[in-house]
Amino acid sequence: MASLHEGHGHDEGAVHAHISSSAFYIFIFVCLLGLTGLTVGQSYVDLGRMNIVLVILIATMKASLVVSFFMHLKYDNRFNALIFISTLFFIGVFFAYTMNDTDRRGDLDVDQNVRLWQKTGEQAPGGMEVDAGDHGGGDHGGAAAPAAPAHH
């Protein structure tokens, strides 16, 4: 009597290797070296805010090459590739929000971002430094004297 799984094409867990030529892997290696050289070269050029964007883009290209060919994601189930691409997209969204937040932190009005200790009237840590030259040349009057502690 034949086995139940004999005619169904089951291979008992055999590995399906995707063997590429040595020349192909050398080409991928040279591409990775070129992208690494591009990263090093970019570090000598000041592009302002675009530095971080360019470095992340180059690192993403290198990671994509490694994942696609050395980890064989290109030959794997397409759902796994969709998960990888979705992950890259959401990481990009998180980076965009973070960069937007850190770029805009100092844009608030100085008068609205000063924190004072209520008991002493002194500036509390964590607020923006108040500089007397920020308010123009006119005299705006002295700062209010700290309130005397209440005696009960």
Chimera marker file (.cmm) of the C-alpha trace (Angstrom):
<marker_set name="trace">
<marker id="1" x="0.000" y="0.000" z="0.000" r="1" g="1" b="0" radius="0.5"/>
<marker id="2" x="1.314" y="3.409" z="-0.938" r="1" g="1" b="0" radius="0.5"/>
<marker id="3" x="1.829" y="6.195" z="1.550" r="1" g="1" b="0" radius="0.5"/>
<marker id="4" x="-0.832" y="8.888" z="1.772" r="1" g="1" b="0" radius="0.5"/>
<marker id="5" x="1.666" y="11.655" z="0.981" r="1" g="1" b="0" radius="0.5"/>
<marker id="6" x="3.473" y="9.900" z="-1.834" r="1" g="1" b="0" radius="0.5"/>
<marker id="7" x="1.617" y="11.441" z="-4.749" r="1" g="1" b="0" radius="0.5"/>
<marker id="8" x="1.064" y="14.904" z="-3.337" r="1" g="1" b="0" radius="0.5"/>
<marker id="9" x="4.473" y="16.397" z="-4.020" r="1" g="1" b="0" radius="0.5"/>
<marker id="10" x="5.576" y="16.657" z="-0.375" r="1" g="1" b="0" radius="0.5"/>
<marker id="11" x="9.314" y="16.857" z="-0.020" r="1" g="1" b="0" radius="0.5"/>
<marker id="12" x="9.688" y="16.181" z="3.723" r="1" g="1" b="0" radius="0.5"/>
<marker id="13" x="11.119" y="19.649" z="4.430" r="1" g="1" b="0" radius="0.5"/>
<marker id="14" x="13.871" y="19.684" z="1.837" r="1" g="1" b="0" radius="0.5"/>
<marker id="15" x="15.517" y="23.063" z="1.394" r="1" g="1" b="0" radius="0.5"/>
<marker id="16" x="14.959" y="24.782" z="-1.926" r="1" g="1" b="0" radius="0.5"/>
<marker id="17" x="18.267" y="26.524" z="-2.469" r="1" g="1" b="0" radius="0.5"/>
<marker id="18" x="18.495" y="29.485" z="-4.788" r="1" g="1" b="0" radius="0.5"/>
<marker id="19" x="22.032" y="29.281" z="-6.004" r="1" g="1" b="0" radius="0.5"/>
<marker id="20" x="23.375" y="32.287" z="-7.853" r="1" g="1" b="0" radius="0.5"/>
<marker id="21" x="26.678" y="32.608" z="-9.620" r="1" g="1" b="0" radius="0.5"/>
<marker id="22" x="29.807" y="33.858" z="-7.907" r="1" g="1" b="0" radius="0.5"/>
<marker id="23" x="29.901" y="36.773" z="-10.353" r="1" g="1" b="0" radius="0.5"/>
<marker id="24" x="26.439" y="37.844" z="-9.199" r="1" g="1" b="0" radius="0.5"/>
<marker id="25" x="27.455" y="37.835" z="-5.522" r="1" g="1" b="0" radius="0.5"/>
<marker id="26" x="30.646" y="39.713" z="-6.361" r="1" g="1" b="0" radius="0.5"/>
<marker id="27" x="28.525" y="42.307" z="-8.176" r="1" g="1" b="0" radius="0.5"/>
<marker id="28" x="26.284" y="42.725" z="-5.106" r="1" g="1" b="0" radius="0.5"/>
<marker id="29" x="29.394" y="42.988" z="-2.908" r="1" g="1" b="0" radius="0.5"/>
<marker id="30" x="30.863" y="45.692" z="-5.169" r="1" g="1" b="0" radius="0.5"/>
<marker id="31" x="27.538" y="47.566" z="-5.032" r="1" g="1" b="0" radius="0.5"/>
<marker id="32" x="27.630" y="47.407" z="-1.222" r="1" g="1" b="0" radius="0.5"/>
<marker id="33" x="31.220" y="48.678" z="-1.217" r="1" g="1" b="0" radius="0.5"/>
<marker id="34" x="30.223" y="51.498" z="-3.576" r="1" g="1" b="0" radius="0.5"/>
<marker id="35" x="27.317" y="52.512" z="-1.345" r="1" g="1" b="0" radius="0.5"/>
<marker id="36" x="29.616" y="52.407" z="1.696" r="1" g="1" b="0" radius="0.5"/>
<marker id="37" x="32.090" y="54.632" z="-0.158" r="1" g="1" b="0" radius="0.5"/>
<marker id="38" x="29.226" y="56.969" z="-1.023" r="1" g="1" b="0" radius="0.5"/>
<marker id="39" x="28.310" y="57.156" z="2.672" r="1" g="1" b="0" radius="0.5"/>
<marker id="40" x="31.899" y="58.003" z="3.614" r="1" g="1" b="0" radius="0.5"/>
<marker id="41" x="32.126" y="60.595" z="0.827" r="1" g="1" b="0" radius="0.5"/>
<marker id="42" x="28.843" y="62.133" z="1.893" r="1" g="1" b="0" radius="0.5"/>
<marker id="43" x="30.227" y="62.683" z="5.393" r="1" g="1" b="0" radius="0.5"/>
<marker id="44" x="32.668" y="65.240" z="3.946" r="1" g="1" b="0" radius="0.5"/>
<marker id="45" x="29.895" y="67.264" z="2.286" r="1" g="1" b="0" radius="0.5"/>
<marker id="46" x="27.576" y="69.423" z="4.378" r="1" g="1" b="0" radius="0.5"/>
<marker id="47" x="24.075" y="69.308" z="2.949" r="1" g="1" b="0" radius="0.5"/>
<marker id="48" x="22.402" y="70.747" z="6.025" r="1" g="1" b="0" radius="0.5"/>
<marker id="49" x="19.167" y="69.021" z="6.940" r="1" g="1" b="0" radius="0.5"/>
<marker id="50" x="19.470" y="66.712" z="3.948" r="1" g="1" b="0" radius="0.5"/>
<marker id="51" x="22.499" y="64.906" z="5.459" r="1" g="1" b="0" radius="0.5"/>
<marker id="52" x="20.365" y="62.606" z="7.574" r="1" g="1" b="0" radius="0.5"/>
<marker id="53" x="17.914" y="61.956" z="4.741" r="1" g="1" b="0" radius="0.5"/>
<marker id="54" x="20.698" y="60.968" z="2.342" r="1" g="1" b="0" radius="0.5"/>
<marker id="55" x="22.440" y="58.735" z="4.886" r="1" g="1" b="0" radius="0.5"/>
<marker id="56" x="19.184" y="56.938" z="5.712" r="1" g="1" b="0" radius="0.5"/>
<marker id="57" x="18.436" y="56.490" z="2.004" r="1" g="1" b="0" radius="0.5"/>
<marker id="58" x="21.876" y="54.966" z="1.352" r="1" g="1" b="0" radius="0.5"/>
<marker id="59" x="21.563" y="52.683" z="4.403" r="1" g="1" b="0" radius="0.5"/>
<marker id="60" x="18.126" y="51.573" z="3.215" r="1" g="1" b="0" radius="0.5"/>
<marker id="61" x="19.522" y="50.677" z="-0.212" r="1" g="1" b="0" radius="0.5"/>
<marker id="62" x="22.318" y="48.638" z="1.402" r="1" g="1" b="0" radius="0.5"/>
<marker id="63" x="19.881" y="46.854" z="3.712" r="1" g="1" b="0" radius="0.5"/>
<marker id="64" x="17.578" y="46.117" z="0.771" r="1" g="1" b="0" radius="0.5"/>
<marker id="65" x="20.426" y="44.514" z="-1.184" r="1" g="1" b="0" radius="0.5"/>
<marker id="66" x="21.430" y="42.347" z="1.774" r="1" g="1" b="0" radius="0.5"/>
<marker id="67" x="17.860" y="41.293" z="2.572" r="1" g="1" b="0" radius="0.5"/>
<marker id="68" x="16.906" y="40.684" z="-1.058" r="1" g="1" b="0" radius="0.5"/>
<marker id="69" x="19.882" y="38.642" z="-2.198" r="1" g="1" b="0" radius="0.5"/>
<marker id="70" x="21.931" y="37.374" z="0.751" r="1" g="1" b="0" radius="0.5"/>
<marker id="71" x="18.854" y="36.545" z="2.843" r="1" g="1" b="0" radius="0.5"/>
<marker id="72" x="16.960" y="35.392" z="-0.298" r="1" g="1" b="0" radius="0.5"/>
<marker id="73" x="13.869" y="37.533" z="0.271" r="1" g="1" b="0" radius="0.5"/>
<marker id="74" x="13.682" y="38.005" z="-3.497" r="1" g="1" b="0" radius="0.5"/>
<marker id="75" x="13.012" y="34.291" z="-3.914" r="1" g="1" b="0" radius="0.5"/>
<marker id="76" x="10.777" y="33.936" z="-0.856" r="1" g="1" b="0" radius="0.5"/>
<marker id="77" x="7.026" y="34.326" z="-0.517" r="1" g="1" b="0" radius="0.5"/>
<marker id="78" x="5.851" y="37.745" z="-1.781" r="1" g="1" b="0" radius="0.5"/>
<marker id="79" x="3.990" y="38.344" z="1.477" r="1" g="1" b="0" radius="0.5"/>
<marker id="80" x="7.335" y="38.504" z="3.298" r="1" g="1" b="0" radius="0.5"/>
<marker id="81" x="8.539" y="41.130" z="0.821" r="1" g="1" b="0" radius="0.5"/>
<marker id="82" x="5.347" y="43.106" z="1.459" r="1" g="1" b="0" radius="0.5"/>
<marker id="83" x="6.020" y="42.981" z="5.206" r="1" g="1" b="0" radius="0.5"/>
<marker id="84" x="9.600" y="44.202" z="4.645" r="1" g="1" b="0" radius="0.5"/>
<marker id="85" x="8.494" y="47.085" z="2.406" r="1" g="1" b="0" radius="0.5"/>
<marker id="86" x="5.711" y="48.036" z="4.835" r="1" g="1" b="0" radius="0.5"/>
<marker id="87" x="8.236" y="48.093" z="7.662" r="1" g="1" b="0" radius="0.5"/>
<marker id="88" x="10.497" y="50.428" z="5.690" r="1" g="1" b="0" radius="0.5"/>
<marker id="89" x="7.529" y="52.693" z="4.942" r="1" g="1" b="0" radius="0.5"/>
<marker id="90" x="6.474" y="52.982" z="8.582" r="1" g="1" b="0" radius="0.5"/>
<marker id="91" x="10.047" y="53.551" z="9.727" r="1" g="1" b="0" radius="0.5"/>
<marker id="92" x="10.141" y="56.401" z="7.200" r="1" g="1" b="0" radius="0.5"/>
<marker id="93" x="6.935" y="57.830" z="8.667" r="1" g="1" b="0" radius="0.5"/>
<marker id="94" x="8.391" y="57.659" z="12.172" r="1" g="1" b="0" radius="0.5"/>
<marker id="95" x="11.593" y="59.362" z="11.012" r="1" g="1" b="0" radius="0.5"/>
<marker id="96" x="9.579" y="62.086" z="9.276" r="1" g="1" b="0" radius="0.5"/>
<marker id="97" x="7.600" y="62.877" z="12.430" r="1" g="1" b="0" radius="0.5"/>
<marker id="98" x="10.743" y="62.810" z="14.564" r="1" g="1" b="0" radius="0.5"/>
<marker id="99" x="12.651" y="65.101" z="12.203" r="1" g="1" b="0" radius="0.5"/>
<marker id="100" x="9.696" y="67.488" z="12.013" r="1" g="1" b="0" radius="0.5"/>
<marker id="101" x="9.536" y="67.603" z="15.812" r="1" g="1" b="0" radius="0.5"/>
<marker id="102" x="13.244" y="68.160" z="16.399" r="1" g="1" b="0" radius="0.5"/>
<marker id="103" x="13.518" y="70.776" z="13.646" r="1" g="1" b="0" radius="0.5"/>
<marker id="104" x="10.678" y="72.887" z="15.056" r="1" g="1" b="0" radius="0.5"/>
<marker id="105" x="11.359" y="72.785" z="18.810" r="1" g="1" b="0" radius="0.5"/>
<marker id="106" x="12.961" y="76.242" z="19.028" r="1" g="1" b="0" radius="0.5"/>
<marker id="107" x="10.405" y="78.068" z="16.880" r="1" g="1" b="0" radius="0.5"/>
<marker id="108" x="8.124" y="79.068" z="19.760" r="1" g="1" b="0" radius="0.5"/>
<marker id="109" x="7.829" y="82.648" z="20.950" r="1" g="1" b="0" radius="0.5"/>
<marker id="110" x="10.273" y="83.336" z="23.766" r="1" g="1" b="0" radius="0.5"/>
<marker id="111" x="7.594" y="85.062" z="25.860" r="1" g="1" b="0" radius="0.5"/>
<marker id="112" x="5.337" y="82.027" z="25.687" r="1" g="1" b="0" radius="0.5"/>
<marker id="113" x="8.005" y="79.407" z="26.434" r="1" g="1" b="0" radius="0.5"/>
<marker id="114" x="9.513" y="80.783" z="29.653" r="1" g="1" b="0" radius="0.5"/>
<marker id="115" x="8.772" y="78.782" z="32.754" r="1" g="1" b="0" radius="0.5"/>
<marker id="116" x="9.021" y="80.405" z="36.168" r="1" g="1" b="0" radius="0.5"/>
<marker id="117" x="9.129" y="78.912" z="39.620" r="1" g="1" b="0" radius="0.5"/>
<marker id="118" x="5.939" y="80.159" z="41.210" r="1" g="1" b="0" radius="0.5"/>
<marker id="119" x="7.492" y="80.458" z="44.684" r="1" g="1" b="0" radius="0.5"/>
<marker id="120" x="10.590" y="82.455" z="43.697" r="1" g="1" b="0" radius="0.5"/>
<marker id="121" x="9.839" y="83.991" z="40.302" r="1" g="1" b="0" radius="0.5"/>
<marker id="122" x="13.134" y="82.624" z="38.938" r="1" g="1" b="0" radius="0.5"/>
<marker id="123" x="13.406" y="80.895" z="35.597" r="1" g="1" b="0" radius="0.5"/>
<marker id="124" x="12.900" y="77.151" z="35.879" r="1" g="1" b="0" radius="0.5"/>
<marker id="125" x="15.094" y="74.658" z="34.039" r="1" g="1" b="0" radius="0.5"/>
<marker id="126" x="13.738" y="73.327" z="30.773" r="1" g="1" b="0" radius="0.5"/>
<marker id="127" x="12.504" y="76.620" z="29.339" r="1" g="1" b="0" radius="0.5"/>
<marker id="128" x="14.247" y="78.769" z="26.771" r="1" g="1" b="0" radius="0.5"/>
<marker id="129" x="16.828" y="81.187" z="28.130" r="1" g="1" b="0" radius="0.5"/>
<marker id="130" x="15.527" y="84.748" z="28.372" r="1" g="1" b="0" radius="0.5"/>
<marker id="131" x="18.013" y="87.220" z="26.956" r="1" g="1" b="0" radius="0.5"/>
<marker id="132" x="17.491" y="90.924" z="27.690" r="1" g="1" b="0" radius="0.5"/>
<marker id="133" x="18.519" y="91.798" z="24.126" r="1" g="1" b="0" radius="0.5"/>
<marker id="134" x="15.642" y="89.802" z="22.650" r="1" g="1" b="0" radius="0.5"/>
<marker id="135" x="12.998" y="92.406" z="23.505" r="1" g="1" b="0" radius="0.5"/>
<marker id="136" x="14.358" y="95.332" z="21.516" r="1" g="1" b="0" radius="0.5"/>
<marker id="137" x="16.059" y="98.458" z="22.778" r="1" g="1" b="0" radius="0.5"/>
<marker id="138" x="13.291" y="99.868" z="24.951" r="1" g="1" b="0" radius="0.5"/>
<marker id="139" x="13.129" y="99.480" z="28.686" r="1" g="1" b="0" radius="0.5"/>
<marker id="140" x="10.190" y="97.276" z="29.582" r="1" g="1" b="0" radius="0.5"/>
<marker id="141" x="10.496" y="97.840" z="33.287" r="1" g="1" b="0" radius="0.5"/>
<marker id="142" x="12.067" y="95.639" z="35.867" r="1" g="1" b="0" radius="0.5"/>
<marker id="143" x="11.042" y="92.127" z="36.587" r="1" g="1" b="0" radius="0.5"/>
<marker id="144" x="8.503" y="91.649" z="39.303" r="1" g="1" b="0" radius="0.5"/>
<marker id="145" x="10.054" y="91.034" z="42.681" r="1" g="1" b="0" radius="0.5"/>
<marker id="146" x="9.574" y="87.575" z="44.056" r="1" g="1" b="0" radius="0.5"/>
<marker id="147" x="6.642" y="87.353" z="46.388" r="1" g="1" b="0" radius="0.5"/>
<marker id="148" x="7.488" y="87.180" z="50.055" r="1" g="1" b="0" radius="0.5"/>
<marker id="149" x="6.564" y="83.926" z="51.691" r="1" g="1" b="0" radius="0.5"/>
<marker id="150" x="3.264" y="84.093" z="53.489" r="1" g="1" b="0" radius="0.5"/>
<marker id="151" x="3.442" y="83.871" z="57.273" r="1" g="1" b="0" radius="0.5"/>
<marker id="152" x="0.465" y="82.192" z="58.810" r="1" g="1" b="0" radius="0.5"/>
<link id1="1" id2="2" r="1" g="1" b="0" radius="0.2"/>
<link id1="2" id2="3" r="1" g="1" b="0" radius="0.2"/>
<link id1="3" id2="4" r="1" g="1" b="0" radius="0.2"/>
<link id1="4" id2="5" r="1" g="1" b="0" radius="0.2"/>
<link id1="5" id2="6" r="1" g="1" b="0" radius="0.2"/>
<link id1="6" id2="7" r="1" g="1" b="0" radius="0.2"/>
<link id1="7" id2="8" r="1" g="1" b="0" radius="0.2"/>
<link id1="8" id2="9" r="1" g="1" b="0" radius="0.2"/>
<link id1="9" id2="10" r="1" g="1" b="0" radius="0.2"/>
<link id1="10" id2="11" r="1" g="1" b="0" radius="0.2"/>
<link id1="11" id2="12" r="1" g="1" b="0" radius="0.2"/>
<link id1="12" id2="13" r="1" g="1" b="0" radius="0.2"/>
<link id1="13" id2="14" r="1" g="1" b="0" radius="0.2"/>
<link id1="14" id2="15" r="1" g="1" b="0" radius="0.2"/>
<link id1="15" id2="16" r="1" g="1" b="0" radius="0.2"/>
<link id1="16" id2="17" r="1" g="1" b="0" radius="0.2"/>
<link id1="17" id2="18" r="1" g="1" b="0" radius="0.2"/>
<link id1="18" id2="19" r="1" g="1" b="0" radius="0.2"/>
<link id1="19" id2="20" r="1" g="1" b="0" radius="0.2"/>
<link id1="20" id2="21" r="1" g="1" b="0" radius="0.2"/>
<link id1="21" id2="22" r="1" g="1" b="0" radius="0.2"/>
<link id1="22" id2="23" r="1" g="1" b="0" radius="0.2"/>
<link id1="23" id2="24" r="1" g="1" b="0" radius="0.2"/>
<link id1="24" id2="25" r="1" g="1" b="0" radius="0.2"/>
<link id1="25" id2="26" r="1" g="1" b="0" radius="0.2"/>
<link id1="26" id2="27" r="1" g="1" b="0" radius="0.2"/>
<link id1="27" id2="28" r="1" g="1" b="0" radius="0.2"/>
<link id1="28" id2="29" r="1" g="1" b="0" radius="0.2"/>
<link id1="29" id2="30" r="1" g="1" b="0" radius="0.2"/>
<link id1="30" id2="31" r="1" g="1" b="0" radius="0.2"/>
<link id1="31" id2="32" r="1" g="1" b="0" radius="0.2"/>
<link id1="32" id2="33" r="1" g="1" b="0" radius="0.2"/>
<link id1="33" id2="34" r="1" g="1" b="0" radius="0.2"/>
<link id1="34" id2="35" r="1" g="1" b="0" radius="0.2"/>
<link id1="35" id2="36" r="1" g="1" b="0" radius="0.2"/>
<link id1="36" id2="37" r="1" g="1" b="0" radius="0.2"/>
<link id1="37" id2="38" r="1" g="1" b="0" radius="0.2"/>
<link id1="38" id2="39" r="1" g="1" b="0" radius="0.2"/>
<link id1="39" id2="40" r="1" g="1" b="0" radius="0.2"/>
<link id1="40" id2="41" r="1" g="1" b="0" radius="0.2"/>
<link id1="41" id2="42" r="1" g="1" b="0" radius="0.2"/>
<link id1="42" id2="43" r="1" g="1" b="0" radius="0.2"/>
<link id1="43" id2="44" r="1" g="1" b="0" radius="0.2"/>
<link id1="44" id2="45" r="1" g="1" b="0" radius="0.2"/>
<link id1="45" id2="46" r="1" g="1" b="0" radius="0.2"/>
<link id1="46" id2="47" r="1" g="1" b="0" radius="0.2"/>
<link id1="47" id2="48" r="1" g="1" b="0" radius="0.2"/>
<link id1="48" id2="49" r="1" g="1" b="0" radius="0.2"/>
<link id1="49" id2="50" r="1" g="1" b="0" radius="0.2"/>
<link id1="50" id2="51" r="1" g="1" b="0" radius="0.2"/>
<link id1="51" id2="52" r="1" g="1" b="0" radius="0.2"/>
<link id1="52" id2="53" r="1" g="1" b="0" radius="0.2"/>
<link id1="53" id2="54" r="1" g="1" b="0" radius="0.2"/>
<link id1="54" id2="55" r="1" g="1" b="0" radius="0.2"/>
<link id1="55" id2="56" r="1" g="1" b="0" radius="0.2"/>
<link id1="56" id2="57" r="1" g="1" b="0" radius="0.2"/>
<link id1="57" id2="58" r="1" g="1" b="0" radius="0.2"/>
<link id1="58" id2="59" r="1" g="1" b="0" radius="0.2"/>
<link id1="59" id2="60" r="1" g="1" b="0" radius="0.2"/>
<link id1="60" id2="61" r="1" g="1" b="0" radius="0.2"/>
<link id1="61" id2="62" r="1" g="1" b="0" radius="0.2"/>
<link id1="62" id2="63" r="1" g="1" b="0" radius="0.2"/>
<link id1="63" id2="64" r="1" g="1" b="0" radius="0.2"/>
<link id1="64" id2="65" r="1" g="1" b="0" radius="0.2"/>
<link id1="65" id2="66" r="1" g="1" b="0" radius="0.2"/>
<link id1="66" id2="67" r="1" g="1" b="0" radius="0.2"/>
<link id1="67" id2="68" r="1" g="1" b="0" radius="0.2"/>
<link id1="68" id2="69" r="1" g="1" b="0" radius="0.2"/>
<link id1="69" id2="70" r="1" g="1" b="0" radius="0.2"/>
<link id1="70" id2="71" r="1" g="1" b="0" radius="0.2"/>
<link id1="71" id2="72" r="1" g="1" b="0" radius="0.2"/>
<link id1="72" id2="73" r="1" g="1" b="0" radius="0.2"/>
<link id1="73" id2="74" r="1" g="1" b="0" radius="0.2"/>
<link id1="74" id2="75" r="1" g="1" b="0" radius="0.2"/>
<link id1="75" id2="76" r="1" g="1" b="0" radius="0.2"/>
<link id1="76" id2="77" r="1" g="1" b="0" radius="0.2"/>
<link id1="77" id2="78" r="1" g="1" b="0" radius="0.2"/>
<link id1="78" id2="79" r="1" g="1" b="0" radius="0.2"/>
<link id1="79" id2="80" r="1" g="1" b="0" radius="0.2"/>
<link id1="80" id2="81" r="1" g="1" b="0" radius="0.2"/>
<link id1="81" id2="82" r="1" g="1" b="0" radius="0.2"/>
<link id1="82" id2="83" r="1" g="1" b="0" radius="0.2"/>
<link id1="83" id2="84" r="1" g="1" b="0" radius="0.2"/>
<link id1="84" id2="85" r="1" g="1" b="0" radius="0.2"/>
<link id1="85" id2="86" r="1" g="1" b="0" radius="0.2"/>
<link id1="86" id2="87" r="1" g="1" b="0" radius="0.2"/>
<link id1="87" id2="88" r="1" g="1" b="0" radius="0.2"/>
<link id1="88" id2="89" r="1" g="1" b="0" radius="0.2"/>
<link id1="89" id2="90" r="1" g="1" b="0" radius="0.2"/>
<link id1="90" id2="91" r="1" g="1" b="0" radius="0.2"/>
<link id1="91" id2="92" r="1" g="1" b="0" radius="0.2"/>
<link id1="92" id2="93" r="1" g="1" b="0" radius="0.2"/>
<link id1="93" id2="94" r="1" g="1" b="0" radius="0.2"/>
<link id1="94" id2="95" r="1" g="1" b="0" radius="0.2"/>
<link id1="95" id2="96" r="1" g="1" b="0" radius="0.2"/>
<link id1="96" id2="97" r="1" g="1" b="0" radius="0.2"/>
<link id1="97" id2="98" r="1" g="1" b="0" radius="0.2"/>
<link id1="98" id2="99" r="1" g="1" b="0" radius="0.2"/>
<link id1="99" id2="100" r="1" g="1" b="0" radius="0.2"/>
<link id1="100" id2="101" r="1" g="1" b="0" radius="0.2"/>
<link id1="101" id2="102" r="1" g="1" b="0" radius="0.2"/>
<link id1="102" id2="103" r="1" g="1" b="0" radius="0.2"/>
<link id1="103" id2="104" r="1" g="1" b="0" radius="0.2"/>
<link id1="104" id2="105" r="1" g="1" b="0" radius="0.2"/>
<link id1="105" id2="106" r="1" g="1" b="0" radius="0.2"/>
<link id1="106" id2="107" r="1" g="1" b="0" radius="0.2"/>
<link id1="107" id2="108" r="1" g="1" b="0" radius="0.2"/>
<link id1="108" id2="109" r="1" g="1" b="0" radius="0.2"/>
<link id1="109" id2="110" r="1" g="1" b="0" radius="0.2"/>
<link id1="110" id2="111" r="1" g="1" b="0" radius="0.2"/>
<link id1="111" id2="112" r="1" g="1" b="0" radius="0.2"/>
<link id1="112" id2="113" r="1" g="1" b="0" radius="0.2"/>
<link id1="113" id2="114" r="1" g="1" b="0" radius="0.2"/>
<link id1="114" id2="115" r="1" g="1" b="0" radius="0.2"/>
<link id1="115" id2="116" r="1" g="1" b="0" radius="0.2"/>
<link id1="116" id2="117" r="1" g="1" b="0" radius="0.2"/>
<link id1="117" id2="118" r="1" g="1" b="0" radius="0.2"/>
<link id1="118" id2="119" r="1" g="1" b="0" radius="0.2"/>
<link id1="119" id2="120" r="1" g="1" b="0" radius="0.2"/>
<link id1="120" id2="121" r="1" g="1" b="0" radius="0.2"/>
<link id1="121" id2="122" r="1" g="1" b="0" radius="0.2"/>
<link id1="122" id2="123" r="1" g="1" b="0" radius="0.2"/>
<link id1="123" id2="124" r="1" g="1" b="0" radius="0.2"/>
<link id1="124" id2="125" r="1" g="1" b="0" radius="0.2"/>
<link id1="125" id2="126" r="1" g="1" b="0" radius="0.2"/>
<link id1="126" id2="127" r="1" g="1" b="0" radius="0.2"/>
<link id1="127" id2="128" r="1" g="1" b="0" radius="0.2"/>
<link id1="128" id2="129" r="1" g="1" b="0" radius="0.2"/>
<link id1="129" id2="130" r="1" g="1" b="0" radius="0.2"/>
<link id1="130" id2="131" r="1" g="1" b="0" radius="0.2"/>
<link id1="131" id2="132" r="1" g="1" b="0" radius="0.2"/>
<link id1="132" id2="133" r="1" g="1" b="0" radius="0.2"/>
<link id1="133" id2="134" r="1" g="1" b="0" radius="0.2"/>
<link id1="134" id2="135" r="1" g="1" b="0" radius="0.2"/>
<link id1="135" id2="136" r="1" g="1" b="0" radius="0.2"/>
<link id1="136" id2="137" r="1" g="1" b="0" radius="0.2"/>
<link id1="137" id2="138" r="1" g="1" b="0" radius="0.2"/>
<link id1="138" id2="139" r="1" g="1" b="0" radius="0.2"/>
<link id1="139" id2="140" r="1" g="1" b="0" radius="0.2"/>
<link id1="140" id2="141" r="1" g="1" b="0" radius="0.2"/>
<link id1="141" id2="142" r="1" g="1" b="0" radius="0.2"/>
<link id1="142" id2="143" r="1" g="1" b="0" radius="0.2"/>
<link id1="143" id2="144" r="1" g="1" b="0" radius="0.2"/>
<link id1="144" id2="145" r="1" g="1" b="0" radius="0.2"/>
<link id1="145" id2="146" r="1" g="1" b="0" radius="0.2"/>
<link id1="146" id2="147" r="1" g="1" b="0" radius="0.2"/>
<link id1="147" id2="148" r="1" g="1" b="0" radius="0.2"/>
<link id1="148" id2="149" r="1" g="1" b="0" radius="0.2"/>
<link id1="149" id2="150" r="1" g="1" b="0" radius="0.2"/>
<link id1="150" id2="151" r="1" g="1" b="0" radius="0.2"/>
<link id1="151" id2="152" r="1" g="1" b="0" radius="0.2"/>
</marker_set>
